[in-house]
Amino acid sequence: MTTRDRDEERDERINMEIIVDAYTPEEQAMGWHIYLEETMDFPFKARCIDEQEVSPLEESETVRVVGKPSSEPSLRQQFVTIEWMDREFGVPLSQLEPVEASSDTEQAIEDWHYWLER
């Protein structure tokens, strides 16, 4: 998706459900944190689509996402907890795409990716 591609239905959901009544970046970040936590159905499988310096995951690697950590939410990064090599830790949601997940989970992750690309 290029920044010119707009999804009016997704834009409306983001504006009317996720960041509604959020006037500061901190409030918007909290809106995203709550939306993702309440909408994603854990656990689910996801694939790494983007290697990032803050994460050990490699592109195409599949992991089990087991939750959402209580880390400080931001508008640039939301984290999820994964199981990887007998450990659990947080990785950026932006580097994952759902493989085996509910439609609500898929939509929530697609919404987050869309928001970041805007």
C-alpha positions in Angstrom: 0.0 0.0 0.0 1.3 3.4 -0.8 0.5 6.5 1.3 -1.9 7.6 -1.4 -4.0 4.4 -1.1 -6.9 5.2 1.3 -9.3 2.7 2.9 -12.3 4.8 3.9 -13.9 2.0 6.0 -10.6 1.4 7.9 -10.1 5.2 8.3 -13.6 5.5 9.8 -13.0 2.5 12.2 -9.7 4.0 13.3 -11.2 7.5 13.8 -14.5 6.4 15.4 -13.5 3.4 17.4 -9.8 3.5 18.2 -8.7 7.1 18.6 -12.1 8.6 19.1 -12.0 11.4 21.8 -8.1 11.1 21.8 -6.7 14.6 21.5 -3.0 14.0 22.3 -0.5 11.5 20.9 -0.5 9.8 24.3 -4.2 9.4 24.3 -4.1 8.0 20.7 -1.4 5.6 21.7 -3.5 4.3 24.7 -6.5 4.0 22.3 -4.4 1.7 20.1 -3.1 -0.3 23.0 -6.6 -0.9 24.3 -8.0 -1.7 20.9 -5.3 -4.2 20.1 -5.4 -5.9 23.5 -9.2 -6.2 23.4 -9.5 -7.2 19.7 -6.7 -9.7 19.2 -7.5 -13.3 20.2 -4.4 -14.9 21.8 -2.7 -17.2 21.1 -2.2 -17.0 17.3 0.6 -17.8 14.8 2.4 -15.0 13.0 5.2 -14.6 10.5 8.0 -12.1 10.6 7.7 -9.8 7.6 10.3 -7.2 8.6 13.6 -7.7 10.5 14.1 -5.0 13.1 17.1 -4.1 15.2 15.1 -4.4 18.4 14.0 -8.0 17.7 15.9 -11.3 17.0 13.3 -12.5 14.5 14.3 -13.1 11.0 12.1 -12.6 7.9 9.7 -15.5 7.3 10.2 -16.9 10.8 6.9 -18.1 12.3 6.2 -17.5 16.0 3.3 -18.0 18.5 1.9 -14.7 19.8 0.7 -15.3 23.3 -0.3 -11.8 24.6 0.2 -8.1 24.8 2.8 -6.8 27.3 2.0 -3.9 29.6 4.8 -1.8 28.0 4.2 1.9 27.6 2.2 2.4 24.4 3.3 4.7 21.7 2.1 5.8 18.2 5.2 4.4 16.6 5.4 1.0 18.2 3.0 -1.5 19.8 4.5 -4.7 21.2 3.1 -8.3 21.5 4.5 -11.1 23.6 5.8 -14.1 21.6 7.1 -17.6 22.5 10.5 -18.0 20.9 13.3 -20.5 21.7 11.7 -21.5 25.1 11.4 -17.9 26.1 8.7 -15.2 26.1 9.3 -11.6 25.3 8.0 -8.6 23.4 8.5 -7.8 19.8 7.1 -5.0 17.6 3.7 -5.9 16.2 4.7 -4.0 13.0 7.1 -6.8 12.1 4.5 -9.5 12.2 1.6 -10.7 9.9 -1.0 -13.2 11.1 -0.7 -16.7 9.7 -3.3 -18.6 11.8 -5.5 -16.1 13.5 -9.1 -15.1 13.9 -10.6 -12.5 11.5 -10.7 -10.0 14.4 -7.0 -10.5 15.0 -6.2 -10.2 11.3 -8.2 -7.0 11.0 -6.6 -5.4 14.2 -3.1 -6.1 12.9 -4.0 -4.8 9.4 -5.4 -1.7 11.0 -2.2 -1.1 12.9 0.0 -1.7 9.8 -2.3 0.7 7.8 -2.0 3.4 10.6 1.8 3.1 10.6 2.0 3.5 6.8 -0.1 6.7 6.8 
